[in-house]
């Protein structure tokens, strides 16, 4: 017979999750959930289906530790989507917010430019975001930021909002997820007040939109978004959009893609080792955790998928050390974070992979890069490949050089110095090298 779930299972789960995930993740995905029935099956009320899917996709194993399981080993939980009518009734009972607070109080206080850790991989994109915030509607419009999960896109979006609120106090801003825009549109359609929504959005000075990829395959919503987009752009109002992919890879209409490519499209990459160390030390300081420098490097070498994982590692390490009254050592780190560790990137990169990626970027043959040809169209990409090989591989210079058709270590060192010096002044080359490096790591 199935054992009944304890009445305090949900509070216990919430307490556990507060120590396991970041504050932002907890506030966005866990805190809004309410337990409305404790006996089997447990019923959880969620704001929307996205929260339900996020919970099941990311924490199903944890849920089975707190709740009863069905015959398939899945948590015995049912979900109830919160009705808009109830939300509406609740909102009417609350004091009406002023227009000023409506525009100001929508940004995470932790996501500012001041606490965005800058490094070579994100220096350009932070400069672009700061340029937009300093002169909204006058440069880089729209600004389209794309990159993987947990790399800081939302942080930059909120950083822009905070900066504009502080330096352009009369500007009307709206920061919203694509899911929120869709929900807003559905609500106004049902209440036959779509005119009010259009008036609100099309009178904004700054429109900040997170996760535009969720607009894919939603033609009716896309059309309304595109109309709003065009109205704001034509009025020289600032738009900033984030996505997990560049515009050309999104399943959206050609019209929408063309609009998003009008301005500046920038890619945010995973921070390099030194920047990851700086992020870890910053998060540790916020958590009042003493993190030795060598331990920070050790963690940064083994966690390199996204910044959110770095923050999660510090939260987990902090909770464990404080509860167990332990100092941070490598053994403690291994025991606490072992399941989060990934193989070091460098250990999986080879000269062959570098040559393949460089040949694709510069449209030359791999065999030419290994040859003795001194033609400029061959020699320069070869030097770029040598530069990347020295940067990414931990082997001796002699061994790396021999992979380039028997070149000497002095030739490799000359190529590295030449490219390194040119990167300081050549923005186009810097972007090419960054994209090549990203492609090398993406192929792993």
Secondary structure, 3 states (H helix, E strand, C coil): CCCCCCCCHHHHHHHHHHHHCCHHHHHHHHCCCEEEECCCCEEEEECCHHHHHHHHHHHHHHHHHHCCECCCCCECEEEEECCHHHHHHHHHHCCCCCHHHHHHCCCCCCCCCCCCCCCCCCHHHHHHHHHHHHCCCCCCCCEEEECCCCCCHHHHHHHHHHHHHHHCCCCCEEEEEHHHHHHHHHHHHHCCCHHHHHHHHCCCCEEEEECHHHHCCCHHHHHHHHHHHHHHHHCCCEEEEEECCCHHHCCCCHHHHHHHCCCEEEECCCCCHHHHHHHHHHHHHHCCCCCCHHHHHHHHHHCCCCHHHHHHHHHHHHHHHHHHCCCCCHHHHHHHHHHHCCCCHHHHCCHHHHHHHHHHHHCCCHHHHHCCCCCHHHHHHHHHHHHHHHHHCCCCHHHHHHCCCCCCHHHHHHHHHHHHHHHCCCHHHHHHHHHHHHHHHHCC
